[in-house]
């Protein structure tokens, strides 16, 4: 009788540990899928930028530095994206991707500011269409990033809870990072003076 009770307790504990492990696997797969959605949208963004730069070259012949900055930032973002895609579990790669995308966003903002000074450029249908597609893609990236960050938070929280943290440690479920695509200065309130 005592042996049966002991076996039932051991089986219940084993079942409980298996449930924790399976939940960790499911949550990890959810945030990996979330990253895959971001990856698709970032790839679309990165593919649009060379077309925009190429289309703008004729109008911005005196602004080669701006175009070069956009392309360099784009190339760094592509490299960071590819590295993060190899292992979306690696928080350092995700942070590097966020930093590279922030630099690309700044370079694009600079491009848009320069483009404001060229009425012919703003009137060009191809440029307008590419800018609209980029804007649409930015929105898609934002939604995908929010979904990804939510799943990462759920995964990290579950992973850190006891006794889940013991199972996570035994089976190398590492903490990962959320993808931050905004710069600290974007949070500053602009100063207005009259």
C-alpha positions, 0 to 999 in steps of 0.5 A: 500500500505504501509503495503504491502511494509512493509511486502515485506521488512520484508519478504526479510529480513527474507529470507536473514537471512534464507539464512545466517543460511542455509549457516552456516549449510552447511559450518559447515557440510562440515568441519564436513565431512572433519573431518570424512575423517581425522578420517578414516585415523587416525584410519587406522594409529593407527591400523597399529602402534601396528602391526609395534611395535609387528613385531619389538619387536623381533629385538628391544629387547634392545629398549623397551623404544622406542617401549613403547614411540610409543605405549604410543603416539599412545594411547594418539592419539587414545584418542584425536581422539575419543574426537575430533570425539565426537565434531569436532566443539570444537576447543580445542579438535581439537588442542589437537588432533593435539598435540597428533598426533605431539607427535606420529609423533615424536615417530615414527620418533624416531622408524625409526631412531632406526630401521636404526641401525638394518639391519635385521629389515629393511630387514624384509618384514612385517616391510617394508610393514607396514612402506610403509602402514604408509607412504601411510596413512600419505599422505592420512592424509595430503590430508584430513587435507588440505581439512578439514583446507580449509573448516574450514577457509571458515566456520570461515571467513563466520561466522565472516563476518557481518551480518553473525556473528550476526546470528552465535551468535544467533544460537551458530555457534562457531568458530573452529580450523584448525588441525595442524599436524606439530611441530614448530621445523619442520619449522626450517631450518636445519643447515649444516656445513662443 
